[in-house]
Amino acid sequence: MIDVSKMSQDTKACINACLDCHELCKTMVIHCLRQGGAHAEPGHVEIMLDCAEICQMSAHFMLRGSPLVGRTCEVCAEVCDRCASECDRFDDERTNMCAEVCRACAEACRDASPVARAA
């Protein structure tokens, strides 16, 4: 584990964005399953679960200073972008919020990682 007080502001912001996105995507799965219809389509639910998992993993990699964090942030940004696009298909307040949080996480991952910025 690395000393959090010595982390860059970009890394700290990315960890927080990843954890926020993880939490929101997990709760959105339940919301969408309850909504039914297109909200509960397997592909829609799957991308939210993928997003939640990669966000959690990326945050954990950053917290322990993994040398692979650049690669996880790169994938995290890609998955978050895909999740945001998927949520954009719906026009309701909760999915709009999910899309915004996913986009913010993707941007934070790109800001925190040179690998993700280059992608």
N, C-alpha and C positions, 0 to 999 in steps of 0.2 A: 504494500500500500504506500502511496506517495503522500507527502505532506500537502494537504489541501491548501494551506495558507500560501504555498509557493506556486500554486497553479496559476496559469494566465487567466485573465478575465474571460477570454474567449472560451477556454476549457470549462471554467465554472458555469458560464452561461449555457454551454452546450450540455453539460450534465443536467442542469435544471430543465432545459428544454426537452431533453430525452426522457427524463422522468415524468414531466408533465404530459408528454405525448403518450408515453406508455400507459399512464393512468387513464387518460381520456379515451384512448382507443379500446382499452379493456372494457370500460363502462359503455362505450358506444356499441359494442357487440350485443350486449343485453338489450339496449334501447332498440337497435335495429331488428333483433329477433322478435321483440314484442310488437314492433310496427308491422312486421310481416311484409308480404308482397316483395317488391324489388329490393326493399331494405334488407330482407333476409336471404337474398340470393347467395349461394355458396361463394362465388367470387368476391362479392362485396365483404362478406364476413371474413373470408380468408385473408384479404389484404389488410384489414384492420388488425387481425391477430398477428400477421407477419410484422406489421408496423410496431405493434406493442412489444413483441419479442425482441426485434432488432434494436429498438430504442433502449430497452432495459439492458440488453447485452452491451451496447455501446457505452452507456453510462457506467456500467461495471468495469469495462475495460479501461475507461478514463480514470476511474477512481483508484484502480490498482496500478496504473501506469504501464499497461501492456504495450509492448513494442508493436503490436498489431492494430493499435487504435486507429491509425490512419485508414486502414482498410475497412475496419468496421464502420467508421464514420462515413466512408464513401458509400458503402452499401446502405447504411441507415438513411443517408440523404436521398438515395434513389428510391428506396421503399416509401419513405415519407412523401416524396413527390407523387408517387403512384397512388398512395392512399388519398392524398389531397385531391387528385384528379377524379378518383372514384367517388369521393364524397361530394364533389362538385356536381355530380349527376342529380343530386337531390336538392330540393329547394325548401329546406326547413332550417330553423335556427340551430339545432344541435349538429346537423351534418355540416352546416356552414362553419360553425365553431371548430369542428374537428378538422376541416380542411385548412383553416387558418393556423391551428396549432401544429398540424403536420408540416405546413410550409415554413413556419417559424423554426421548427426543429431541423428541417432540411438545410435552411440557411445557417443555423447555428453550427451544424455539423461541417458545413463547407468553410465557415469562418474559423473553426477550431482545428481543421486538418488540411495541410497542404495537399495531401493526396486527394481528398474530396473536392478541393477547389479546382484541381486540374481536370477532374472528370467532366 
